Amino acid sequence: MKTLQLLATLALLGVSTVVMAEDVTVDEQITAIINATPEERVDLVNDFKVTLSTLSDDERAAAIEQLRSSVEPSADQTNMQTQTQAQMQTRQRSRVNQMEQTESMNTVGSMMQQEVSKQVMQVGGGAPIDTSVMGTHRGGR
């Protein structure tokens, strides 16, 4: 007797689940899939597959296409992402070039300071010159 009651309860539960699943539209299922966490998405996609199995071939193809177009980025989004990445790479290259130029200028400036210091010492001009201020401009002097 208890086995019969258990089977009847399970059958009712199964029927109510199928009826409730049919009440949810394909649009609602797709929206739920898009907004779900990765863990929830697995169960929702499995439910969507069950719904697909009840549809006609044409309805099934339309539902699958609707899901794909909702989940996959559009061509415009892909182009915008590509352009943004290209702009970032251009900025990075520009920064690297600026850093290399600055480093090169610092190296040349240092070499010039050393050369001037050597020449002053060779001429015998007494105290060494403070080369840290060389290259600065002081108004009209």
C-alpha positions as CSV (number, residue, x, y, z in Angstrom):
1,M,0.0,0.0,0.0
2,K,2.8,2.5,0.9
3,T,4.6,1.6,-2.3
4,L,1.5,2.5,-4.3
5,Q,1.1,5.8,-2.5
6,L,4.7,6.6,-3.1
7,L,4.4,5.8,-6.8
8,A,1.3,7.9,-7.1
9,T,3.0,10.8,-5.4
10,L,6.0,10.6,-7.6
11,A,3.8,10.4,-10.7
12,L,1.9,13.5,-9.6
13,L,5.1,15.3,-8.9
14,G,6.5,14.4,-12.3
15,V,3.3,15.6,-14.1
16,S,3.2,18.9,-12.2
17,T,6.9,19.5,-13.1
18,V,6.2,18.9,-16.8
19,V,3.1,21.1,-16.7
20,M,5.0,23.9,-14.9
21,A,7.9,23.6,-17.3
22,E,5.5,24.0,-20.2
23,D,4.2,27.2,-18.7
24,V,7.6,28.8,-18.9
25,T,8.2,30.3,-22.4
26,V,11.3,29.9,-24.5
27,D,12.0,33.6,-24.1
28,E,11.8,33.4,-20.3
29,Q,14.1,30.4,-20.3
30,I,16.7,32.2,-22.4
31,T,16.5,35.2,-20.2
32,A,17.0,33.0,-17.2
33,I,20.0,31.3,-18.8
34,I,21.6,34.6,-19.7
35,N,21.2,36.0,-16.2
36,A,22.2,32.9,-14.3
37,T,25.4,32.1,-12.5
38,P,27.6,29.4,-14.2
39,E,26.3,26.8,-11.7
40,E,22.7,27.7,-12.3
41,R,23.2,27.9,-16.0
42,V,23.9,24.2,-16.3
43,D,20.5,23.2,-14.8
44,L,18.7,25.9,-16.9
45,V,20.3,24.7,-20.1
46,N,19.3,21.1,-19.3
47,D,15.7,22.3,-18.7
48,F,15.9,24.2,-22.0
49,K,16.9,21.0,-23.8
50,V,13.9,19.3,-22.3
51,T,11.7,22.1,-23.7
52,L,13.4,21.8,-27.1
53,S,12.6,18.1,-27.2
54,T,8.8,19.0,-27.0
55,L,8.9,21.5,-29.9
56,S,8.5,21.0,-33.6
57,D,11.5,21.1,-35.9
58,D,10.9,24.7,-36.9
59,E,10.1,25.9,-33.4
60,R,13.2,24.1,-32.2
61,A,15.5,25.7,-34.8
62,A,14.0,29.1,-34.0
63,A,14.5,28.6,-30.3
64,I,18.1,27.5,-30.7
65,E,18.9,30.5,-33.0
66,Q,17.3,32.8,-30.5
67,L,19.5,31.4,-27.7
68,R,22.6,31.7,-29.8
69,S,21.9,35.2,-30.8
70,S,21.2,36.2,-27.2
71,V,24.4,34.5,-25.8
72,E,26.9,35.2,-28.5
73,P,28.2,38.8,-28.8
74,S,27.0,40.7,-31.9
75,A,29.3,41.7,-34.7
76,D,29.2,45.3,-33.5
77,Q,30.3,44.3,-30.0
78,T,33.1,42.2,-31.4
79,N,34.3,45.0,-33.7
80,M,34.2,47.5,-30.7
81,Q,36.3,45.1,-28.6
82,T,38.8,44.6,-31.4
83,Q,39.1,48.4,-31.8
84,T,39.5,49.0,-28.1
85,Q,42.3,46.3,-28.0
86,A,44.0,47.9,-31.0
87,Q,43.9,51.4,-29.3
88,M,45.3,50.0,-26.1
89,Q,48.2,48.3,-28.0
90,T,48.9,51.6,-29.8
91,R,49.0,53.5,-26.5
92,Q,51.3,50.9,-25.0
93,R,53.7,51.1,-28.0
94,S,53.7,54.9,-27.7
95,R,54.6,54.7,-24.0
96,V,57.4,52.3,-24.7
97,N,58.7,54.6,-27.5
98,Q,58.6,57.6,-25.1
99,M,60.4,55.7,-22.4
100,E,63.1,54.6,-24.9
101,Q,63.5,58.1,-26.2
102,T,63.8,59.5,-22.6
103,E,66.4,56.8,-21.7
104,S,68.3,57.6,-24.9
105,M,68.3,61.3,-24.1
106,N,69.5,60.7,-20.5
107,T,72.3,58.5,-21.8
108,V,73.4,61.2,-24.3
109,G,73.2,63.9,-21.7
110,S,75.2,61.9,-19.2
111,M,77.9,61.2,-21.9
112,M,78.1,64.9,-22.7
113,Q,78.5,65.8,-19.0
114,Q,81.3,63.4,-18.7
115,E,83.0,64.7,-21.8
116,V,82.8,68.3,-20.7
117,S,84.1,67.4,-17.3
118,K,87.1,65.6,-18.9
119,Q,87.9,68.6,-21.1
120,V,87.8,71.0,-18.2
121,M,90.2,68.8,-16.2
122,Q,92.6,68.5,-19.2
123,V,92.7,72.2,-19.7
124,G,93.6,72.5,-16.0
125,G,90.9,74.9,-15.1
126,G,91.0,74.3,-11.4
127,A,87.9,73.1,-9.6
128,P,85.6,70.8,-11.4
129,I,82.3,72.2,-12.8
130,D,79.0,71.1,-11.3
131,T,77.5,69.4,-14.4
132,S,74.2,68.7,-12.7
133,V,72.9,72.1,-13.7
134,M,74.1,72.0,-17.3
135,G,71.5,72.3,-19.9
136,T,69.2,74.5,-17.9
137,H,68.3,77.9,-19.3
138,R,68.2,81.0,-17.1
139,G,66.3,83.7,-18.8
140,G,68.4,86.3,-20.7
141,R,71.9,85.5,-19.4
